[in-house]
Amino acid sequence: MKLELYVIPRQNRRTGLFVPPETLGTAESSDRVRHGIEWLTSRQNRLAAWIGRGIRSIHDYYVRLEDKIDPEERVLKAMAVTDEFIVHTKVPAEFYRVLRRHRRKHVFWFLIDFLITGVVIVFTPFLAPIPGPNIFLYYPFLRLLSHYRAILGASSGLRSSHIEFKDLPEGRGV
């Protein structure tokens, strides 16, 4: 599957990545996490299917939250499932610059979330008796996985030899 990307200028003088929502949805549907959730949901065992539906609803909520935090992170995670891209940009070098910037950013936050997750795991014996979900562990762990997948996506774009550059269509950008 070829992923169609747009490298567009943003208002803060930085360049960003954009993928149309329908294309992003198609790329995310080939994600292994989503496949695992759907597999669990479709089980004949009612308890397994119920757990799968719960996980799907939590995952969907997390995706909406993630979209508000950093929409480009979803683009990078979609890039992780392929190494063939059609990139619409005026300057091809800008695509690589954006990917390097995002890879550095996500490596930094991956390390921070790795440390936070490690500290929370150490304190799990004290946090476990607290009723309710362990959001102190879940959130940093989910962010850790998300940053890891974003790093994979940026790396996929940087090392791909199957990139076709096209000029930006009129009306895109600013």
N, C-alpha and C positions, 0 to 999 in steps of 0.2 A: 504494500500500500504506500503510495506517495502522499506525503503530508504537504499541504499547500500553506505556506507561511507568508506573512506580510511584515516587513520591517518598516515601521512608520515612526515619524517624529512625534513626540508627545509635547505637551505644553511646558514641561519643566526642562526643555532643551535636551533631554535625553531621547534616545531612540528605543522603541519597544517592539516586542513581538506580538503579532495578532494572528489569530486563526478564527475564521468564521465559526459561530457556535455549532452549526450543524456538522461541520468538519471535525470540530473538537469532540463532539459527542460520538461520532463514528470512531475516532481514534481511541477514545477512552473505553469504548465497548470491547476493544480487543485487549484490554488490560487484564492481567492475570488475577489481580485482586477482585475485580468485578466478576470474572469467570468463577472464581472460588465461591463468592457470595451467591451467585445464581445457582451454582451446583448444589450448595447447601439448601437453598430455598426450594429447589425442585425435588428434594428427597421425599420418599413415601412415608418415612417416619415423621409423625406429626410434630414431635418435640424438635427434631433436627430442622424441619421446615420453619417452625416457629422461631427458633434461634436464628436461622438464616434471614428471616424477615426482619427481626430486630437488628441484626448486624447491618442489613441493607439500609434500614431507615437511619441508623447512626452514621453510616458511611455517606449517605446522601446529604445529611445535615452537615457533616464535616466538609464535604465538597463545596456546599454553599458558603460555609464559613471561610474556607480556604480561598474561594473566589473573591470574597470581600477583602481578605488580607493581601493577597498578591495574585491577580488573575494571570500574570505571565508564568507563574509557577505551574499552572495547569497546562499551559502550552508546552513548557519544557518536559513535563511528565508525559505528554502525548508524543513528544519527539523521541522518548526513550523506547517506544515500541516499533520504531522503524529507522532505517538509515537512508531512505530515499526522500528527497525534499524538492519542492518547487518553491523557490524563494523570490518574492516580489520585492524589489528594492531598487533604489536609484544607484546605490554604491555597494557592490558585493562585499567589500571589505568591512562594511558596517555590520553585516550579519555576523561575521566572526568576532568583531569587537563586542557586540551585544552578548554573544554566547560566552565569551571569556569573562566578561563582567558578571554575568549571572552565575557562572561556575564558581568564581571566587566568592561571591556573596553566599551561595548555598553551601559551600565548603565551610565557611566561617560559621554559619548558623547550624550546620550539621554538628560541628564540634561543640558548640554551646549546648545544643539540645542533648548531645551525647553525655556531656558532663552533668547536666541537670537530671537526665534519666538515671545515670549512675548514682547520684546522690539520693534520688527518690527511692531507688531500689534498696539502698542501704537502710533507709528509714521505713521501708515497707512493713516490717514487723510492728512498728508503732502506728502506722497509718491504716493497716488492715482492719483493726477493730472498729474504726470509725464507720458507722453505717452509710450506705449509699455507694455510688461508683467512685472509684479511686481516680478522680480527674487529675490529681497531682502526678500520677504516673501516665495515664492515658494520653493526655494532651502533649506532653513533651515527647512521648514515644511516637505518637502519630506524626508530629512535626519532624522528628528525626527521620522517619521513613519517607515522608514527603520530600524533605531536602535531599535525601539520598537519591530518590527517583528523579528529582530535578537535575541533580549532578549527572546522572546517567543520560538524561535527555540532552543537556548541553554538550556533554562529551560525544554523544552520538552525532550531533550536528557538526562538531568540530572535526571529527575524524572521518566523516562520510565522504566517499568519492562519488556519490550519486546525487549531486546537487545541480539543479537546473535553475539558473538565475534568469529572471524576467524583470522588465521594467515595471514600476508601479503603475497600475491603471489610474487614469485621471480621476480626481475626486477623492482619492485616498490620502490620508495624512492629515496635516494641520487642520 
